[in-house]
């Protein structure tokens, strides 16, 4: 079976939304929970198969902490790794030998992309966008707007509770 046929049948069997954009080029949408969707390119090139997925835009703050997190996370990833583009936006990328891509391998690669982008998303936002999250929270509270999609970051805006000492025996 050709690599193009493997890509198409694997994406179809997984029920993923995708657009074929030329020979061997697929734009795939991976559904998530924290990051509602991860857009991913699958490209059957002349010499290699590649995957590229956008994770989040350039952090507003604490760049060093974000990059440290990405580098440490790279050590635990299968087949893909974090990188940044020329403006600092964060991606997951991977390059593979064309002959290594089977349905099972593609499933593993897409699973790693989804688990990583979705699983790390809130952490990246907390580290790189904490000030913006707090400002958005305060703005919504002041206007009586919904905080539903910010609940994962509630701990960033709630004041730290002082230690409540227990009863001591006399």
C-alpha positions as CSV (number, residue, x, y, z in Angstrom):
1,X,0.0,0.0,0.0
2,X,1.3,3.5,-0.9
3,X,2.1,6.0,1.9
4,X,-0.7,8.2,0.6
5,X,-3.2,5.3,0.9
6,X,-1.9,4.6,4.5
7,X,-2.4,8.2,5.5
8,X,-5.9,8.4,4.0
9,X,-7.1,5.1,5.4
10,X,-5.6,5.7,8.9
11,X,-7.2,9.2,9.1
12,X,-10.6,7.8,7.9
13,X,-10.5,4.9,10.4
14,X,-9.7,7.3,13.2
15,X,-12.6,9.6,12.2
16,X,-10.4,12.6,12.0
17,X,-11.3,15.7,10.0
18,X,-8.8,16.4,7.3
19,X,-8.3,18.1,4.0
20,X,-6.0,16.7,1.3
21,X,-4.1,19.7,0.0
22,X,-2.1,18.3,-2.9
23,X,-0.3,15.0,-3.4
24,X,0.8,13.6,0.0
25,X,-0.2,16.8,1.9
26,X,-2.9,16.5,4.6
27,X,-4.1,19.2,7.0
28,X,-5.5,17.3,10.0
29,X,-7.6,18.6,12.9
30,X,-7.0,16.7,16.1
31,X,-9.7,17.2,18.7
32,X,-8.6,17.9,22.3
33,X,-10.0,18.9,25.7
34,X,-7.7,21.6,27.1
35,X,-6.6,22.9,23.6
36,X,-9.9,22.4,21.8
37,X,-8.1,21.4,18.6
38,X,-4.6,21.0,17.3
39,X,-4.0,21.6,13.6
40,X,-1.4,19.4,12.1
41,X,0.3,19.0,8.7
42,X,1.2,15.6,7.5
43,X,3.5,15.7,4.5
44,X,4.8,12.9,2.4
45,X,8.0,14.5,1.0
46,X,10.5,13.3,-1.5
47,X,12.9,12.1,1.1
48,X,11.0,12.0,4.4
49,X,7.6,12.0,6.0
50,X,7.0,15.0,8.3
51,X,4.5,16.2,10.8
52,X,4.1,19.8,12.0
53,X,1.5,21.0,14.6
54,X,0.9,24.5,15.9
55,X,0.8,24.5,19.7
56,X,0.6,28.1,20.8
57,X,1.8,31.6,19.9
58,X,4.9,33.2,21.3
59,X,4.7,33.6,25.1
60,X,4.1,37.1,26.5
61,X,6.4,36.6,29.5
62,X,8.8,34.2,31.2
63,X,10.3,33.1,28.0
64,X,13.2,31.3,29.7
65,X,10.8,29.3,31.8
66,X,8.7,28.3,28.8
67,X,11.8,27.2,26.8
68,X,13.1,25.3,29.7
69,X,9.8,23.4,30.0
70,X,9.9,22.7,26.3
71,X,13.4,21.3,26.3
72,X,12.8,19.2,29.3
73,X,9.6,17.9,27.8
74,X,11.4,17.0,24.6
75,X,13.3,14.3,26.4
76,X,10.1,12.4,27.1
77,X,8.5,12.6,23.6
78,X,8.2,9.9,21.0
79,X,9.0,10.9,17.4
80,X,8.2,14.6,17.7
81,X,9.8,17.5,19.5
82,X,9.1,21.1,20.4
83,X,10.5,23.9,18.4
84,X,9.9,27.6,17.9
85,X,9.7,29.5,14.6
86,X,11.3,32.9,13.8
87,X,8.7,34.9,15.8
88,X,8.7,32.5,18.8
89,X,5.5,30.6,18.1
90,X,5.6,27.0,19.5
91,X,5.2,23.9,17.3
92,X,5.7,20.1,17.5
93,X,7.6,18.7,14.6
94,X,8.9,15.3,13.5
95,X,10.7,13.8,10.5
96,X,10.5,10.1,9.7
97,X,11.8,7.7,7.1
98,X,8.9,7.2,4.6
99,X,9.3,3.5,4.8
100,X,8.7,3.5,8.6
101,X,5.2,5.0,8.3
102,X,2.6,2.3,8.8
103,X,-1.0,2.7,10.1
104,X,0.1,1.7,13.6
105,X,3.1,4.1,13.5
106,X,1.0,7.0,12.2
107,X,-1.5,6.3,15.0
108,X,1.3,6.5,17.5
109,X,2.7,9.7,16.1
110,X,-0.7,11.4,16.0
111,X,-1.4,10.2,19.5
112,X,1.8,11.7,20.7
113,X,1.1,15.0,19.0
114,X,-2.4,15.2,20.5
115,X,-1.3,14.1,24.0
116,X,1.5,16.6,24.0
117,X,-0.2,19.6,22.5
118,X,-3.4,19.0,24.6
119,X,-1.7,17.9,27.8
120,X,0.9,20.7,27.9
121,X,-1.4,23.5,26.7
122,X,-2.6,24.8,30.1
123,X,1.0,24.6,31.5
124,X,2.3,26.7,28.6
125,X,-0.4,29.2,29.1
126,X,0.2,29.5,32.9
127,X,3.9,30.0,32.4
128,X,3.9,32.3,29.4
129,X,0.6,34.1,29.7
130,X,-0.1,34.4,33.4
131,X,-0.5,38.1,33.5
132,X,-2.9,38.1,30.5
133,X,-5.0,35.4,32.1
134,X,-5.3,37.3,35.4
135,X,-6.1,40.5,33.5
136,X,-8.8,38.6,31.4
137,X,-10.2,37.1,34.6
138,X,-10.5,40.5,36.3
139,X,-12.1,42.1,33.2
140,X,-14.7,39.4,33.0
141,X,-15.5,39.6,36.7
142,X,-15.9,43.4,36.4
143,X,-18.4,43.0,33.6
144,X,-20.2,40.0,35.0
145,X,-19.0,37.8,32.0
146,X,-18.7,34.1,32.1
147,X,-15.5,32.5,33.6
148,X,-16.3,29.0,32.3
149,X,-13.4,28.7,29.9
150,X,-11.0,30.1,32.5
151,X,-11.7,27.7,35.3
152,X,-8.5,25.7,34.7
153,X,-6.6,28.9,35.7
154,X,-8.7,29.8,38.8
155,X,-5.6,29.0,41.1
156,X,-3.8,31.9,39.4
157,X,-6.2,34.5,40.6
158,X,-7.4,33.2,43.9
159,X,-5.4,34.6,46.9
160,X,-3.3,32.1,48.7
161,X,-5.0,30.9,51.8
162,X,-3.0,31.2,55.0
163,X,-2.3,28.1,56.8
164,X,-5.1,27.3,59.2
165,X,-3.6,25.8,62.3
166,X,-5.4,22.8,63.8
167,X,-6.5,22.5,67.4
168,X,-3.6,21.8,69.7
169,X,-3.8,20.0,73.0
170,X,-3.1,21.9,76.2
